[in-house]
Amino acid sequence: MSHLLIVDDDPNTLASLARAFRLAGHEATVCDNASRAMELIRAQRFDLVLSDVVMPGKDGLALLEEIKSIDGAIPVVMISGQATVEMAVRATRLGAVDFLEKPISTDKLLLTVDNTLKLARLEEENRQLRRRVGKQEIVWGSEAMRSVMAQIERVAASETRVCILGETGTGKELAARTIHDRSPRKNGPFVTLNCAAVPSELIESELFGHEKGAFTGAASRHAGRFEQAHRGTLFLDEIGDMPQVMQAKLLRVLEGGEVERVGGDRAIPVDVRVVVATHRNLSELTAQGKFREDLYHRIYVFPLSLPPLRQRPEDIPLLAEHFSRHVAEINGWKPRPFTAEALEELKRYPWPGNVRELRNVVERLMLLADEVDAETVRLALSGRAPAALASGSGSLAERVDAFEREALLAELRRHEFRMAETARALGLERSHLYKKCQQHGIDLQSLKKVE
């Protein structure tokens, strides 16, 4: 059901149009002047606005211009009993989808509105498809992933809040996308926000939006991620890194189903399924007072744990083949076959960066050789796979030390040697991270120069 706003100064027209649209299965809100229309638009979400042109005070064209200045995505259809060519041209230039002359038959008006709504949905689907270009599907064959996929199938059909747990690079966003795609909300938007990547002073605006002039630089109204995800799914990655002041505000939205834009004074209803993810231990953060307990219980309803790649080595050949096909396709290359020995070499590597690292390595391998053999794999991983791990030899302590050193190096490179971000990603204090680097002989200054 679509929500329409009808603006006309004639009460009989408002009554008849509202009745016709409601009989056709739409929800209709009516008002008799442009100023009241703008109040409603700021307070609620509408799928389409139908407005008369000639009205006392602010006319329909001024209303159209104001609507487009704050939200260009709302489709607007103009109607008038005093239409001129100049009026229609100006309305089109201002962004009106259509311009209809009164009197107009109900059937024609309903058809115009239905076509406009279909076009708006198609445009949103195209935006979603463009955002999904390059995204990968979950590739698996292991028993560990079989259990994960069974849980995804079960929870996707519900409205249950899901908390996805896993190391960096295990595919948490992809799992969230799969839950969305297999849910009743699959035709709605899938919107993401990495809580660790947004500065603390901007995260409220990103989540809840802001009004024009709410702060320096707010040149126009901005719909936040919750509004963008209306009737769909909002994925909040790295929820454990959300500032505590924002945790309280997020809790209120989850409890009330309403957001208030920064600088706004009205609550806006939103219908959103929230899926969160983190590589951190939320129960420990809660016990330490770093994460709100009430929010923890709101989001930790159905925990979904993704296994690291080293625990599902039987999936590595499948993933390598999948990534090689994808890389070849987007680059226009011929397929690069992998020898059995090359795949075994890949399976022996511990993959501290998990599936994301494997994808990068596969692309590197395809640049190095037309046929990927074991020697090519060793060359691609040289300097990254410690001997104790690559050969499968050495004591347990040596292997653990080698893996820890590799994990530290991988995270340092991923965060471009920014120690605060690296420490946060690894769940360490900065001072502890420096000590670990010294313990493993990692010379940070030398590495920065080389990199």
N, C-alpha and C positions, 0 to 999 in steps of 0.2 A: 504494500500500500504506500502510495506517495503522498507527501504532505504539501499542499498548495496554499499560497497566499493570494487572495483576490482583493484588489484595491480599486474601488469605484465610489464616487460620491452619490450614486443613485441606489437607495436601499432596495428597490425592487430588483434591480440588476444583481446586486449582491445576493439576495435571497434565492433568485432563480438559478444563478450560476452555482452557488454552494449546494443547492439541492441536486442539480444535475451531476456535479462531480462526485458527491457522496453516493448517489445511486450507481455511479460508474466504478465505485470501489476506492475512491480517493478520500483522503482526509483534507478538509477545506477550512481555512481560517480566513475571516473577512475583516476588512476595515475600510473606513470611508475617507481617509486622507493620507497624504504621503508621509507626514511627520509620524503618525501612529504606525505606519507601515515600517519605517526605519527602526522604531523602538522594538517592534516584533522581530524584525530580521536580526537585530543585535542580540535578542534574548533567546531565539529559537533557531532550529534548522529547518529550512524549506527546500524542497526538491525543485520547485518552480514558482515564479512570481508572475501573475497575470494582472496587468495594470491598465486602467483607463489613462488617456493622455490629458484631456481637459478636465481639471478639477480646481476648486477654489484653493487659493494659497499656492503652495508648491505643486507644479504640474507633474504629469507622469514622466516627461522627458528628464526633468530635474531629478526625480526619484530614480529613474534608470541610471543616470550618471552617478548618483551617490551610491547606489547598490554596487555598481561595477568598480567603484573606487575602493570599496572595502572587501569585496569578494567577487572576483571576476568569474568564478566557476558557477554561480547561480544562474540558470537560464531564465530569461525574462521575455515574456510575450506581451506586446502592446496592442491595445484595442482602442478604437476611436470612432465616434460618429461624425467628427468634423475633420476627417483626414485630408491631408494634402500630400503631393509628391515630396515637397521639401520636408515635411514632417516625418514621412516614412524614411527618407534618405538619412535624416539626422538620427532617427532612432536606430537604424542599422549601423551607422558609424559609431554610435555610443555602445553598441554591443547587444542590441535586441536580437533574439533568435528569429522572430517573425513580427509582422505588423498586420493586424486584421481590421477591416472596416465594419462598423455597425450599420445596419443590423446583421448579425451573423447567426447562422443556424447552430443549434446545440450540437448536432452531429459533427459539423465541420470543426467547431471549437474543440470538442472532445478528441477528434482525430489529430488536430494540430498539437494539442497537449500531449497525447500519447506518443506521437512521433518525436516531439521535443525531449520527452523523458527517455525514450529509447536511445536517442542520439547522445544524451548526457551520460547514460549508462555505458554506451559503447566507448565514449571518450575516456571514461574512468577505467574501463577494462584495458584500453590501449595504454594508458599511463601505467597500469599495473604490469602489463606485459613488458613494457620498456624497462621497468624497474627490475623485471625478472630475467632479462637477457643476460646470459652468462652464468645464471644460477645452476647448481648441479642437483641432481636427484640423489636420494640415498641409495648407495650401492652396497649390497651386503650378501653374505652367504653363510656367515658364521652363526653358531648357536647363540653366542652372546648377543648378536644383533637381532636374531630371531625373536628373542624375548622382548627386546626394545620395540620392535615393530608391532608385536602383538599388543603391547601396552599402548602404543600410539593409536592403533586401530580402535581400541576399546575407549580411550578417553576422548578421541576426536569427535565422536558423535554426541558428546555431552557439552554442557556449559561449564564444566569443572575447571577451576584454575590450576594450571600446570606449572611446576617449577622444574626446569631442566638443569641438571647438574652435569658437570664434566670439565675436563681440562681444556685449556685454550686449544682451538683447532680441531675439536672433536665433532663439530657440526651442529652446535646448539641452535643456531638460527635456521639451519636447514630442517632440523627436527620440528621447530616451531612452525615453519612454513608448511611442512607435511601435515601437521595437526590441523592447520587452517584449511588446507586444500581438501582434507577429508571430512570437514565439519559441515554442518548446515549453513555456516557463514561463508562458504567457499566463493560465492559470487560477490561478496563484499570486499573491502580493501584489506590488505595486509600491510601494516605500518610498523616500522622498527625504530628503536632509539637505543643507542649504546650509552648507558648511564655513566660509564667511565670516560667517555670521549667528549662529553659536553661540559664546559666550565660551569662550576657551581652557580655562578651568578646568572647563567642563561638557561639553566635546566627547567625552571618554572615556566618561562616563556615557551620553551620547546614543547613541554608537555601540555600546558593548558592554553597557550596562545596569549596574545596581547591586543589591546585596542590601540588605534592610531594615537600617537602622542603619549603613550603610557610611560615612555622613557626616551632618553636621547637616542635617536636613530630609528625609532619606531614610526616610520613615515606612513605606514598603512596598517590596517588591521591584519593580524596574522592568526590563522586557525592552528591551534596546537595539535600534537599527535593524537590526543584523545578525540578531538573533533574530526580529524582526518580519517580516523579508524572507525567512525560511526557505522554501525551495522556490520562491522568486520572484527578483525583481531589486531590487538596492539601487542607487539613483542618488545619487552624491556630487557635488553641484554645487560649483563653485569650489574644486576640489581643490588648486589652487595656493596657496590661502590657509590650508591646514591647518598648524597648528603642527608644527615638526619633531619634537618628542618624540612626537606622535601619528602622524607618518608612520612611525616605526619600529614602533609597535604595530600599525598598519594592515598593514604589510608582513608581520608575523608571522601575522596572520589570513589574509591572502591566500595565504600559503605553506602554512599548516597546516590551514585550514578549520575552526578552532576559536576560540571567544571565551571570555574569562574576565571575568565581571562584576566591577565595582569592589566590593571587600569580599568577593569570593568566593574559593574555593580549588579550584575544579574547572573543567576545560576542557569547554565545551559545543560539540558538533559543529554546524555550520551549513552548509546547502547553499544558497549564494547566488551569483547572477551579479552582478558589480559592473560598473557603467557609470559613468564619471566625466566631468566637463566642466570647462572653464575658459576664461576670456577672456584669460588670461595666456600668455606664451610659456614653456612648461615646460622646453624645452631650454636656454633662456637662464638660467632660474632654477636649473637643475641645474648649468650651467657656473659660475654664481656661488656655488654651495654653499648656496643657499637651499632646494633641494629635493633629497631623497635620490636618488642615481643608481640604486640598486637598486630603489627603489619606482617610479621613472620607467620602468624597463624592464619592470616588472610590469604597469603600467597602460597604457603607450603601445604596445599591441599592434596595434590597428587605429584609427588616427586618422581622425576624420570631421569635415571642415571645413564649417561652415554659412556661406554667403555673406551679407554684410550686405545689407540691403534696397536700398540704393542701387545694388547690382550686379545686381539682378533687378527693374528697374522694371516690366517687363511683368507681374509678379505683383501689383502694387499695386491695379489695378482688381478683380482676383479677391478679394484680401484685403479690400478696402473693402466689396465686396458681401457677403462672408461675415460680416464683423463687424457690418455694419448689420442683417443678418437676425437675428443672434444677439442684439444689443442690443435690437432691436424685440421679439423673442420674450420675453426675460426681463422687459421693462418693460411688455409689453402694448400697445406702440405700433403704429401703422400703418407699413408700410415707407416709408422715405424714399429716393426715387430720386436718383441722382447724374447730373448732366449730363456730356456728353463733355468739356466744358471744365473741369469740376470735377475729373474724373479726371486730365486732363492737368496740372492745377495740382498735384495730389497727386504725380504722377510727377516733377515738377521739384524737389520738396523733397528734401533729402539724407537725412533720417530718421536723425539720430545715435542716437536711441533704438530704431531698427529696428522690427520688427513690433509690439513692445509699445507703442511710441509711436504707431504708426499706429492701433492699436486704440483708444487713449485719444482720439486726435483724431477718429476716426469717431464715437465716442459724443458728443463735444463738438459735432460738426457736426449730429448728429441733434437736439440740443437747440436749435440755433440756427435751423433752418429745416425746413419741410415738404418742400421740394425743394432739394437741395444743389447750388448753382451755384459758379462760379469765385470770385465775390466772397465767398461764405460761407466758402470754403476759405481765401482770403486773410485774412479776418477772424479765423478760428480760429487761423491761424498767425501772426497779426500780433505783432510783437515777438519772434518766434522764428526767422523766416526772413530772414536778412540779404539786402539788396538784390542783392549780387553773386551770390548763389545763386539767389534766386527769379527773377531776370530772365535768368539765364544770361549776364550780361555781366561785364566786368571782366577784368583780367589773371589769369594762373594764380596768381600770388602772392597777389592779392587774394582769389581764390576759396578758396585753401588757408587763408589767415588767417581768412576768414569761417567756413569749416567748423570750424576748430579752436576758434574762439571759441564757436560754437554747441554743439560737443561738450562743452566745459568747462562751459557754462551748464546743459546738460541733466543732466550727472552731478552738478553741485553741487545742483541742485534735487531730483534723485532721492534724494540722500543727505542732504537737508535741511541743506545747507551744513556738514556734518561733514567737516572737511578730511582727517582721517586715512582715513576710509572712501572718500572721493572719490579721494584719491591712490592708494589700493590698487586701486580699480576701474579706474583709468586706467593703472596700472602705473608711477606716478611717485613720486619722493620728495616728502615734504610741502613741502620748501623749493623744489623745482622747480615744484610746483603753484602756490605763492604767486607765484613769478616769472612763470609763464605768465599768471596772472590780471592782474598788473600790466602785462605786455606787451600784453594785449588790452584794457586799460582797464576791467576788471571790478572795480567797487567793491563788495567783499564786504559791508561794513557797511551800505551803502545798500540792497543787494539783500535782506539779511536782514530789514531793517525793512519793506520792501515786501511780501515774502513772508509 
